Amino acid sequence: MIRKIFMILLVSMFLIYISVSLMAQTKNILMIIASQNFRDEELLKPKQIFEKQGFKVTIASSSLNTATGMLGAKVKPEITIENVNVKNYDAVVFVGGVGATEYFQNPLALKIVRDTVKQDKILAAICIAPRILAEAGVLKGKKATVWKSEANALKSKQAIYTAEDVTVDGKIVTASGPHAAEAFGNAIVKLLK
């Protein structure tokens, strides 16, 4: 009887250990979208890749109202950027689309970018969103790519513009547009493993 109780306790402790270990391995990714006109596939494709890996994805925006993508996707953000605490995430991803211009000079967005770098987390941006990183001053001397219309903005902030689909420089990942969404997501996953 005592041996049976001991075995049950041992198995229970092992299962608790496994559960805690698995929870500790879960990566948390913050994806920031524009309140309107984010680029659908730049959110949805990487998000799908992250979730397939078992990562938890949180969507943030400047508003909690349902956001509509340029191609019609509807997304309800979970938190606003003013409530973001970078320490809670392993990676911060800025999604592009014409709406991302709202973050070019947004003090909260620029602070999130700087905090992500200061805390040595993965920072990523796609399409025109790498300009947000440039405006925050974190691309100075770093290799980066962006949608062609914003190439000069990156160069003016002393980024080394690569014109590649996806560029990784340390823990900063940039991509040039929706055609690169899958490769962008995979590059972030590679850094998270």
Protein Blocks (a to p, Z undefined) as FASTA:
>chain_A
ZZmmmmmmmmmmmmmmmmmmmmmmpccddddddfbhpafklmmmmmmmmmmnopacdddd
fbfbdcddfkopacddfbdfklpcfklpcbdcddedjklmmmmmgmklmmmmmmmmmnop
acddehjlmmmmmmnopmgopacdddfklmmmmmmnopacekiabdcehjaccdfbjklm
mmmmmmmmmmmZZ
